[in-house]
């Protein structure tokens, strides 16, 4: 009986799938994007991915060992955090960037707030934003042996033309995991078909973003411009793999729609009116901070509560 009443930290999912199974599926879904990033940027990308993942797993193990807590690295959540963080780094970044980011993601954003289920923002994105603020020149340097010059989104923001097909395939500069829209969508289909995620947040995110740039982008319903905006930056990676994080998204259905709409609007504001060409990371982090409010205003009223008295 005591086993049936065991209470664990969120996320609470009504499914026979365990946390480790879900995280393993996320890792598998990220493999197409990871493999293409390594193919696109070479051995530097592979080394950075391995070091970043190792730093997140090792940080979680050491912390739990020192604090005499149960070792939880076998749930693959640290692997997912390290992999997502690595995919958000430029391949030209030095190895120690991955280590600093991995330690910050696990120690500061995750473990110091209680571990899996207690973090108030996505650990990988929290670490990426920390690195962007602390090491701006490194995090915005996308020059490598394969590509040089500005990213497609930066070129688009400055009024230059871009090759949309190259952006969809992934033959462009950028972070390791953001370039290939095809690889990201393929991985997202794995998550959708296995029931790990649904389309509430990604769908409302992408639709609201498209509506925003059509209204305020100054180009109307320009399909080439819209396609470039969708394929560029970390929009697809963020929409399907980070905005859908069980811990930092709303638990209510209406809250998830509201969350996605908020992300789409904020991403549009950052991209169109901000100084940088990208804004997905900051939009999701800001959305994570507002999740409690979104849940409060969308939480269904209990049966028999909230009605007017006769």
C-alpha positions as CSV (number, residue, x, y, z in Angstrom):
1,X,0.0,0.0,0.0
2,X,2.9,2.4,0.8
3,X,4.2,1.9,-2.7
4,X,0.9,2.9,-4.2
5,X,0.9,6.1,-2.2
6,X,4.4,7.1,-3.0
7,X,4.5,10.8,-3.9
8,X,7.3,12.0,-6.2
9,X,8.2,15.4,-7.7
10,X,6.5,16.6,-10.8
11,X,6.2,16.2,-13.8
12,X,3.2,13.8,-13.0
13,X,2.2,12.0,-16.2
14,X,-0.7,9.6,-16.5
15,X,1.2,7.0,-18.4
16,X,3.1,3.8,-18.0
17,X,6.2,5.4,-19.4
18,X,8.8,6.2,-16.9
19,X,10.9,9.4,-16.8
20,X,13.9,7.5,-18.1
21,X,11.9,6.1,-21.0
22,X,10.7,9.6,-22.0
23,X,14.1,11.2,-21.7
24,X,15.6,8.3,-23.8
25,X,13.0,9.0,-26.5
26,X,14.0,12.7,-26.4
27,X,17.7,11.7,-26.9
28,X,16.7,9.5,-29.8
29,X,14.6,12.2,-31.3
30,X,17.6,14.6,-31.1
31,X,20.0,12.2,-32.8
32,X,19.1,13.3,-36.4
33,X,19.7,17.0,-35.5
34,X,22.9,16.1,-33.6
35,X,24.2,13.8,-36.4
36,X,23.5,16.5,-39.1
37,X,25.2,19.1,-36.9
38,X,28.3,17.0,-36.6
39,X,28.2,16.3,-40.4
40,X,27.8,20.0,-41.1
41,X,30.4,21.4,-38.8
42,X,32.9,18.5,-38.4
43,X,34.8,17.1,-35.4
44,X,34.7,20.3,-33.5
45,X,31.0,19.9,-33.1
46,X,31.3,16.3,-32.0
47,X,33.9,17.2,-29.4
48,X,31.8,20.0,-28.0
49,X,28.7,17.8,-27.8
50,X,30.6,15.0,-26.0
51,X,32.2,17.4,-23.5
52,X,29.0,19.3,-22.8
53,X,27.0,16.1,-22.2
54,X,29.8,14.7,-20.0
55,X,29.8,17.9,-17.9
56,X,26.1,17.8,-17.2
57,X,26.1,14.1,-16.3
58,X,29.2,14.5,-14.1
59,X,27.9,17.6,-12.4
60,X,24.7,15.9,-11.4
61,X,26.6,12.8,-10.2
62,X,29.1,14.8,-8.1
63,X,26.4,17.0,-6.5
64,X,24.2,14.1,-5.5
65,X,27.2,12.2,-4.2
66,X,28.3,15.1,-2.1
67,X,24.8,15.8,-0.8
68,X,24.2,12.1,-0.1
69,X,21.2,12.1,-2.4
70,X,20.0,9.3,-4.6
71,X,22.0,9.1,-7.9
72,X,19.6,10.0,-10.7
73,X,21.8,10.2,-13.8
74,X,20.3,7.0,-15.1
75,X,17.0,8.9,-15.8
76,X,18.8,10.5,-18.8
77,X,17.5,14.0,-17.9
78,X,21.1,15.3,-17.5
79,X,22.0,13.8,-20.9
80,X,19.0,15.6,-22.5
81,X,20.1,18.9,-20.8
82,X,23.7,18.5,-22.0
83,X,22.6,17.6,-25.5
84,X,20.2,20.5,-25.9
85,X,22.8,22.9,-24.5
86,X,25.4,21.6,-26.9
87,X,23.0,21.9,-29.9
88,X,22.6,25.6,-28.9
89,X,26.3,26.3,-29.0
90,X,28.3,27.4,-32.1
91,X,30.8,24.8,-33.2
92,X,33.6,27.4,-32.9
93,X,33.1,27.7,-29.2
94,X,36.0,26.4,-27.0
95,X,35.5,23.3,-25.0
96,X,35.4,25.1,-21.7
97,X,32.2,26.9,-22.8
98,X,30.4,23.6,-22.8
99,X,31.8,22.8,-19.3
100,X,30.8,26.1,-17.8
101,X,27.3,25.9,-19.4
102,X,26.8,22.3,-18.3
103,X,27.7,23.1,-14.7
104,X,25.5,26.1,-14.6
105,X,22.6,24.3,-16.2
106,X,22.7,21.3,-13.7
107,X,24.0,22.9,-10.6
108,X,22.4,26.4,-10.6
109,X,19.2,25.9,-12.6
110,X,18.3,22.3,-11.7
111,X,19.9,20.9,-8.6
112,X,19.9,24.0,-6.3
113,X,16.1,24.2,-6.9
114,X,15.4,20.6,-5.9
115,X,16.4,18.6,-9.0
116,X,14.2,17.2,-11.8
117,X,10.7,18.6,-11.6
118,X,11.6,21.6,-9.4
119,X,13.5,23.8,-11.8
120,X,11.7,27.0,-12.7
121,X,13.2,27.3,-16.2
122,X,14.6,25.1,-18.9
123,X,18.1,24.3,-17.7
124,X,19.7,24.2,-21.1
125,X,18.2,27.5,-22.1
126,X,19.0,29.0,-18.8
127,X,22.6,28.1,-19.3
128,X,22.6,29.3,-22.9
129,X,21.3,32.7,-21.8
130,X,23.9,32.8,-19.1
131,X,26.6,32.1,-21.7
132,X,25.2,34.7,-24.1
133,X,25.4,37.4,-21.4
134,X,28.8,36.3,-20.0
135,X,30.6,35.4,-23.3
136,X,28.8,37.3,-26.0
137,X,31.6,37.4,-28.5
138,X,32.1,33.7,-28.3
139,X,28.5,32.7,-28.4
140,X,27.8,35.0,-31.4
141,X,30.8,33.9,-33.4
142,X,29.6,31.4,-36.0
143,X,32.7,31.5,-38.2
144,X,34.2,28.0,-38.7
145,X,36.1,26.0,-41.3
146,X,32.9,25.5,-43.3
147,X,31.1,28.8,-43.0
148,X,32.0,32.4,-42.5
149,X,30.0,35.6,-42.2
150,X,26.6,36.3,-40.7
151,X,23.9,33.8,-40.0
152,X,20.9,33.8,-42.4
153,X,18.7,35.5,-39.8
154,X,21.3,38.2,-39.3
155,X,21.5,38.7,-43.1
156,X,17.7,38.8,-43.3
157,X,17.5,41.4,-40.5
158,X,19.9,43.6,-42.3
159,X,17.9,43.4,-45.5
160,X,20.0,40.9,-47.5
161,X,18.5,38.0,-49.4
162,X,19.0,34.4,-48.1
163,X,18.7,31.0,-49.7
164,X,15.7,29.5,-48.0
165,X,16.4,26.0,-49.3
166,X,19.8,26.0,-47.8
167,X,18.2,27.0,-44.5
168,X,15.7,24.2,-44.7
169,X,18.3,21.6,-45.5
170,X,20.9,23.1,-43.1
171,X,23.7,24.2,-45.3
172,X,24.1,27.5,-43.3
173,X,26.0,28.9,-40.4
174,X,24.5,28.8,-36.9
175,X,24.6,26.7,-33.8
176,X,25.3,23.0,-34.0
177,X,21.6,21.9,-33.8
178,X,19.6,24.8,-35.2
179,X,20.5,24.7,-38.9
180,X,18.6,21.8,-40.4
181,X,14.9,22.3,-40.3
182,X,14.4,18.9,-41.9
183,X,16.4,17.0,-39.2
184,X,14.6,18.9,-36.4
185,X,11.1,18.2,-37.8
186,X,12.0,14.5,-38.3
187,X,13.0,14.2,-34.6
188,X,9.8,16.1,-33.6
189,X,7.7,13.5,-35.5
190,X,9.3,10.8,-33.4
191,X,8.2,12.6,-30.2
192,X,4.7,13.2,-31.5
193,X,4.2,9.6,-32.8
194,X,5.4,8.1,-29.5
195,X,3.1,10.4,-27.5
196,X,5.9,12.3,-25.7
197,X,4.6,15.7,-26.9
198,X,1.6,17.0,-28.7
199,X,1.1,20.0,-31.0
200,X,-0.6,22.4,-28.5
201,X,2.5,24.3,-27.6
202,X,4.5,24.0,-30.9
203,X,1.4,24.6,-33.1
204,X,0.2,27.7,-31.2
205,X,3.8,28.9,-31.0
206,X,4.5,28.7,-34.7
207,X,1.1,29.9,-35.8
208,X,1.2,33.0,-33.6
209,X,4.7,33.7,-34.7
210,X,3.7,33.6,-38.3
211,X,0.7,35.8,-37.7
212,X,2.9,38.3,-35.8
213,X,5.5,38.6,-38.6
214,X,2.9,38.9,-41.3
215,X,1.3,41.8,-39.4
216,X,4.4,43.6,-38.2
217,X,7.2,42.3,-40.4
218,X,6.6,44.8,-43.1
219,X,6.5,42.2,-45.9
220,X,2.9,41.0,-45.7
221,X,2.3,37.4,-46.6
222,X,5.7,36.9,-48.2
223,X,6.1,33.1,-48.3
224,X,9.9,33.2,-48.8
225,X,10.3,35.6,-45.9
226,X,8.0,33.5,-43.6
227,X,9.8,30.3,-44.6
228,X,13.2,31.9,-43.8
229,X,12.0,33.1,-40.4
230,X,10.6,29.6,-39.6
231,X,13.7,27.8,-40.7
232,X,16.2,30.2,-39.3
233,X,17.6,30.4,-35.8
234,X,16.5,28.0,-33.0
235,X,12.8,28.4,-33.6
236,X,12.0,24.8,-34.6
237,X,14.4,23.4,-32.0
238,X,12.9,25.6,-29.3
239,X,9.3,25.0,-30.3
240,X,9.4,21.2,-30.3
241,X,12.2,20.3,-27.9
242,X,12.4,23.1,-25.3
243,X,9.1,24.8,-25.1
244,X,7.5,21.4,-24.6
245,X,9.6,20.6,-21.5
246,X,7.2,18.9,-19.0
247,X,8.5,20.7,-16.0
248,X,8.5,24.3,-17.3
249,X,5.4,24.3,-19.4
250,X,1.8,24.9,-18.1
251,X,-0.1,21.7,-17.0
252,X,-3.5,23.0,-18.2
253,X,-4.5,22.6,-21.9
254,X,-5.6,26.3,-22.2
255,X,-2.5,27.3,-20.4
256,X,-0.4,25.5,-23.0
257,X,-2.2,27.3,-25.8
258,X,-1.6,30.6,-24.0
259,X,2.0,29.7,-23.4
260,X,2.6,29.0,-27.1
261,X,0.9,32.2,-28.2
262,X,3.0,34.2,-25.7
263,X,6.2,32.6,-27.1
264,X,5.2,33.3,-30.7
265,X,4.5,37.0,-29.9
266,X,7.7,37.5,-27.8
267,X,9.9,35.7,-30.4
268,X,8.4,38.0,-33.1
269,X,9.1,41.1,-30.9
270,X,12.7,40.1,-30.2
271,X,13.4,39.3,-33.8
272,X,11.7,42.2,-35.4
273,X,12.3,45.0,-32.9
274,X,15.3,43.8,-30.8
275,X,18.9,44.4,-31.6
276,X,19.7,40.7,-32.2
277,X,18.4,38.6,-35.0
278,X,17.3,35.7,-32.7
279,X,15.0,35.7,-29.7
280,X,13.8,32.1,-29.1
281,X,15.9,31.5,-25.9
282,X,14.8,34.7,-24.2
283,X,11.2,34.2,-25.2
284,X,11.0,30.7,-23.7
285,X,12.8,31.7,-20.5
286,X,10.4,34.6,-20.0
287,X,7.5,32.3,-20.7
288,X,8.8,29.8,-18.1
289,X,8.8,32.6,-15.5
290,X,5.1,33.3,-16.3
291,X,3.9,29.7,-16.3
292,X,2.5,29.9,-12.7
293,X,0.4,32.9,-13.7
294,X,-0.8,31.2,-16.9
295,X,-1.8,28.1,-14.9
296,X,-3.6,30.2,-12.4
297,X,-5.8,32.0,-14.9
298,X,-6.5,28.8,-17.0
299,X,-7.0,26.3,-14.1
300,X,-10.5,24.9,-14.5
301,X,-12.8,25.5,-11.6
302,X,-13.7,22.5,-9.5
303,X,-17.1,21.0,-9.9
304,X,-19.5,22.9,-7.6
305,X,-17.1,25.8,-7.1
306,X,-17.3,29.3,-8.6
307,X,-20.9,29.3,-9.6
308,X,-23.3,32.0,-8.7
309,X,-25.7,31.4,-5.8
310,X,-29.3,31.1,-6.8
